[in-house]
Amino acid sequence: MNPEEYIEQRLDDQIDWYDAKSGRAQRRFKWMRGLEIGAAAAIPLLAVYEPIWTQANLLVAGLGAAIAVLAGLLGVLRYQEIWVEYRTVCETLKHEKFFYLTRTPPYDGENAFQVLVQRVEAVISTENSAWAQQTRENLAAPSDPSAEAGDTAGNANG
């Protein structure tokens, strides 16, 4: 495989994949976090109406349950972490590509293409290993939804 084929078929493909997945995770995280914040903000407002609107307490309870579900899902699905991890990999791959195309060190020697392949594959392999490790940890962790919801609610990275 020559450098142009590698860049087009492997590097650009991976950049596009990580870019798309990062954007998708970002949108999902922000949508779910927005719902969580909106529900939390609505509870005190609805609580004021409880003396004059008897169904307000049902709506408050439903919003509280929705907040717990959203917090738990955000903890389990890890959209914010995925968004940041995939964006980092995408930008790292772009960085390597542009250094290679401009023959900036470490790509200024005779074996620039081999260095590119090694570095790009190392980035991809490292991310794949991190994903596999996180997946193993998630499967091994005890499934206590209340603990996960509590962890997520106080965690700015959650």
Stockholm file with secondary structure:
# STOCKHOLM 1.0

chainA/1-158         MNPEEYIEQRLDDQIDWYDAKSGRAQRRFKWMRGLEIGAAAAIPLLAVYEPIWTQANLLVAGLGAAIAVLAGLLGVLRYQEIWVEYRTVCETLKHEKFFYLTRTPPYDGENAFQVLVQRVEAVISTENSAWAQQTRENLAAPSDPSAEAGDTAGNANG
#=GR chainA/1-158 SS CCHHHHIIIIIHHHHHHHHHHHHHHHHHHHHHHHHHHHHHHHHHHHHHHTTTCTTHHHHHHHHHHHHHHHHHHHHHHCHHHHHHHHHHHHHHHHHHHHHHHTTCTTSSSTTHHHHHHHHHHHHHHHHHHHHHHHHHHHHHSCCCHHHHHHHHHTCTTC
#=GC SS_cons         CCHHHHIIIIIHHHHHHHHHHHHHHHHHHHHHHHHHHHHHHHHHHHHHHTTTCTTHHHHHHHHHHHHHHHHHHHHHHCHHHHHHHHHHHHHHHHHHHHHHHTTCTTSSSTTHHHHHHHHHHHHHHHHHHHHHHHHHHHHHSCCCHHHHHHHHHTCTTC
//
